[in-house]
Amino acid sequence: MSFSSFIPPQRTLMGPGPSDISPQVLSAIARPTIGHLDPEFIKMMDEVKSLLQYAFQTKNEITMAVSAPGSAGMETCFVNLVEPGEKVIVCINGVFGTRMKENVERVGAEAIVVEGEWGRAINPAQLEQTLLKHQDARFVAFVHAETSTGALSDAKALCSIAKQHNCLTIVDAVTSLGGVELRVDDWQIDAIYSGSQKCLSCVPGLSPVSFSPTAVDKIKQRKSKVQSWFLDQSLVMDYWANNAGGKRSYHHTAPVNSLYALHESLLHLYNEGLENAWQRHKDQHDKLAAGLSELYIEFIVPKKERLPQLNAVYIPKGVDDAKVRSYLLNEYNLEIGAGLGNFAGKAWRIGLMGYSAKNENVLLCISALKDALTQ
Ligand SMILES: *Cc1c(COP(=O)(O)O)cnc(C)c1O
């Protein structure tokens, strides 16, 4: 057998993630590896924390990146906060909501489902009714930006209802962070997780998370140990916590080079400005929507509930889903996403995430789709 280096093709990534990565972020990962307890590295980690606090719009002391993808961030929130027997209201309007329910059940807690429509935002009135029926619920969990359907829920409204019923809030912001308005402190979000490879346009494999002081208290009052040793925040916090003169202790080896990349991508977001980044996603979405409508391609989600960074559209009648996607990949090096869950085979998901949300990509996508459909 003979082997040679793997040289990946140059693609344009317009699916549900990973998104395109800028040359600066990519080159950051190739910088020299240093020890994860090296004082210089720790300085950088402190900046990652501050930059994440900015991205999340929070002052939460416990704000960090879990050394694993978004799914691990999801699991981190559930296994640390929720104890066996507790009641969690889970709003489900797509694939990632069903995973939240799965997490709740594996913790040994009880999931009460607010059944939303796929392709629509979660209805706040429906959450309110469910909370009235389940006064003993401790948590409300929902997905801010449902990547499987392209729907954006009103996180502010949902959290405000949850708080009126004395619940802690757990929010999936894997696709929303950096792409649409998100304000952790103002909206009273207690636990939130995201992913590095969506609107942050960083390499996959890191999951930014943040816990409010209320959430930290809840974790400290646990009666039982967190069943996952790796994701147990009381252990990891010792590494990330930065009390003046505080000594960082070893828990696991941080993914040093990936964290250089995260630092670089967060720096770009900081320099652009959050509001500007949100606006850029919206502007590019409007351009894409105009181009798609000329091709008679229709959106799944009503206009007011659409995610700018994830455009879920119906595959036109008589068009072969797989053929079009492989034509785009082979002829244009362009990746768009297939439908997921209830939308498998029925939808395409066109991502405009982070560095991918730019004029060149929108133009390429529209002209390549036009060519593919003509062929
Ligand atoms: C991508 C995604 C996840 C999972 O993230 P991974 O990095 O793939 O583990 C979770 N929730 C939502 C909404 C996502 O879009």
The ligand as an SDF file (V2000), in Angstrom:
LIG
                    3D

 15 15  0  0  0  0  0  0  0  0999 V2000
  -24.6590   22.1110   14.1470 C   0  0  0  0  0  0  0  0  0  0  0  0
  -25.6320   22.1910   15.2710 C   0  0  0  0  0  0  0  0  0  0  0  0
  -25.4710   21.4590   16.4550 C   0  0  0  0  0  0  0  0  0  0  0  0
  -24.3820   20.4410   16.6400 C   0  0  0  0  0  0  0  0  0  0  0  0
  -23.1280   20.9630   16.5060 O   0  0  0  0  0  0  0  0  0  0  0  0
  -21.8850   19.9900   16.1380 P   0  0  0  0  0  0  0  0  0  0  0  0
  -20.7250   20.8990   16.1260 O   0  0  0  0  0  0  0  0  0  0  0  0
  -22.2240   19.4000   14.7930 O   0  0  0  0  0  0  0  0  0  0  0  0
  -21.8220   18.9430   17.1760 O   0  0  0  0  0  0  0  0  0  0  0  0
  -26.3810   21.6550   17.4770 C   0  0  0  0  0  0  0  0  0  0  0  0
  -27.4060   22.5090   17.3430 N   0  0  0  0  0  0  0  0  0  0  0  0
  -27.6090   23.2130   16.2260 C   0  0  0  0  0  0  0  0  0  0  0  0
  -28.7520   24.1640   16.1440 C   0  0  0  0  0  0  0  0  0  0  0  0
  -26.7330   23.0710   15.1490 C   0  0  0  0  0  0  0  0  0  0  0  0
  -26.9270   23.7800   14.0270 O   0  0  0  0  0  0  0  0  0  0  0  0
  1  2  1  0
  2  3  1  0
  2 14  2  0
  3  4  1  0
  3 10  2  0
  4  5  1  0
  5  6  1  0
  6  7  2  0
  6  8  1  0
  6  9  1  0
 10 11  1  0
 11 12  2  0
 12 13  1  0
 12 14  1  0
 14 15  1  0
M  END
$$$$
